[in-house]
Amino acid sequence: MGGYFDNNIVIDILKEIGNIGAGNAATALAKMLNKRIDMNVPKVNVLDISDVPALIGGPETLVTGVYFKIEGDLDGSIMFVLDINSSQTLVKLLTSGYQNNKDNEIDDFTKSVLQEIGNILSGSYISSLSSLTGLNIKISIPSIAIDMAGAILSVPAIQFGQISDKILIIETEFIEGSDNVKGFFFLVPDYDSYDILLKSLGVSDYEGK
Amino acid sequence: MKENKVIKVGMADLNTTTAPGILTTLGLGSCVGICLYDPTTKVAGMAHIMLPDSKKIKNNSNKAKFADTAIDWLIEEMIKKGARKYRLVSKIAGGAQMFAFMNKNDMMKIGEKNVIAVKEILSNLNIPIVAEDTGGNYGRTIEFYSENGILLVKTIGHGIKEL
């Protein structure tokens, strides 16, 4: 079986899911903050795995990753990644100004806020995927890690690594007033779930094309 | 004076050098960094593998991605630079579990599986592991010095180790 991402139809469909999912995530964020949230058109990219950390500032950049397993008709995982500035901005917006006091360390309160934001954003993303496909898809409780980008991204990279040397990334930018928050979604269906996902979207004969 | 050349090894990548070259890989998570060294000729090699076994994956053309094929390839490249296989020793780092979950999931244990596979392959090749820094739930940047075979492991919030 060749790379799934060699096929343009598959990429287009995954891009469209990315657009809709990110749009719903922005709406959820706006409700949560009770503020107007603008969103740039999400950039959906298929990149070589080794090029991914550079997109987020390099392999040693400190980032937040919130990770979920996908369960139900599809198996796989979803991860939401934010650089550390965007993480702090989101926490500040959501808590009306809470500041993490330690410069290089993220306190537990900040972590739990980020975990909850990741939960809501990824949840709305998955629910749009669910309604688009008619599949029953749920996400697990979140798990959070704040560490080097390379290390955090190794998790989806390894999962993609079983099916491809490329990785699908959805880059979204949320804007509230003068604050910008840039986040990245990684949706990684398990090997067998790719077929289920694509079939549910009406693509049944993609192999070898 | 000869300058120390730093060679970056990316994800699913490998490289070799001779003294005084330095090999580095940044932000190792569940992947494993395998460092091989011939102390006599000071030939050093580093591989950054992502998965334990090429035979279990259909899409396995990238040899540096898998522990089994990467180690074989790395040894070949080191021999070309003058290393002898019987003199090789190894140091390994990485194989973290970045995210914790209560329930069992095979994918989440991939770091541990990578470490087990690497150890088994090295043992089958009779290459002793002289030092390791594996497991945990945090990322690592490693630097391998061909001059003396020292492996430096850097982390965020978990200190620096010299192996």
Boltz contact constraints between the chains, C-beta under 6 A:
constraints:
  - contact:
      token1: [A, 1]
      token2: [B, 58]
      max_distance: 6.0
  - contact:
      token1: [A, 49]
      token2: [B, 11]
      max_distance: 6.0
  - contact:
      token1: [A, 50]
      token2: [B, 10]
      max_distance: 6.0
  - contact:
      token1: [A, 50]
      token2: [B, 11]
      max_distance: 6.0
  - contact:
      token1: [A, 59]
      token2: [B, 26]
      max_distance: 6.0
  - contact:
      token1: [A, 59]
      token2: [B, 27]
      max_distance: 6.0
  - contact:
      token1: [A, 60]
      token2: [B, 26]
      max_distance: 6.0
  - contact:
      token1: [A, 60]
      token2: [B, 27]
      max_distance: 6.0
  - contact:
      token1: [A, 60]
      token2: [B, 141]
      max_distance: 6.0
  - contact:
      token1: [A, 67]
      token2: [B, 99]
      max_distance: 6.0
  - contact:
      token1: [A, 143]
      token2: [B, 99]
      max_distance: 6.0
  - contact:
      token1: [A, 143]
      token2: [B, 100]
      max_distance: 6.0
  - contact:
      token1: [A, 143]
      token2: [B, 101]
      max_distance: 6.0
  - contact:
      token1: [A, 145]
      token2: [B, 98]
      max_distance: 6.0
  - contact:
      token1: [A, 145]
      token2: [B, 99]
      max_distance: 6.0
  - contact:
      token1: [A, 147]
      token2: [B, 138]
      max_distance: 6.0
  - contact:
      token1: [A, 147]
      token2: [B, 139]
      max_distance: 6.0
  - contact:
      token1: [A, 147]
      token2: [B, 156]
      max_distance: 6.0
  - contact:
      token1: [A, 148]
      token2: [B, 27]
      max_distance: 6.0
  - contact:
      token1: [A, 148]
      token2: [B, 139]
      max_distance: 6.0
  - contact:
      token1: [A, 150]
      token2: [B, 26]
      max_distance: 6.0
  - contact:
      token1: [A, 150]
      token2: [B, 27]
      max_distance: 6.0
  - contact:
      token1: [A, 151]
      token2: [B, 27]
      max_distance: 6.0
  - contact:
      token1: [A, 151]
      token2: [B, 29]
      max_distance: 6.0
  - contact:
      token1: [A, 151]
      token2: [B, 98]
      max_distance: 6.0
  - contact:
      token1: [A, 151]
      token2: [B, 139]
      max_distance: 6.0
  - contact:
      token1: [A, 152]
      token2: [B, 98]
      max_distance: 6.0
  - contact:
      token1: [A, 154]
      token2: [B, 29]
      max_distance: 6.0
  - contact:
      token1: [A, 154]
      token2: [B, 30]
      max_distance: 6.0
  - contact:
      token1: [A, 154]
      token2: [B, 31]
      max_distance: 6.0
  - contact:
      token1: [A, 155]
      token2: [B, 98]
      max_distance: 6.0
  - contact:
      token1: [A, 158]
      token2: [B, 30]
      max_distance: 6.0
  - contact:
      token1: [A, 158]
      token2: [B, 50]
      max_distance: 6.0
  - contact:
      token1: [A, 158]
      token2: [B, 110]
      max_distance: 6.0
  - contact:
      token1: [A, 161]
      token2: [B, 50]
      max_distance: 6.0
  - contact:
      token1: [A, 161]
      token2: [B, 51]
      max_distance: 6.0
  - contact:
      token1: [A, 162]
      token2: [B, 57]
      max_distance: 6.0
  - contact:
      token1: [A, 165]
      token2: [B, 62]
      max_distance: 6.0
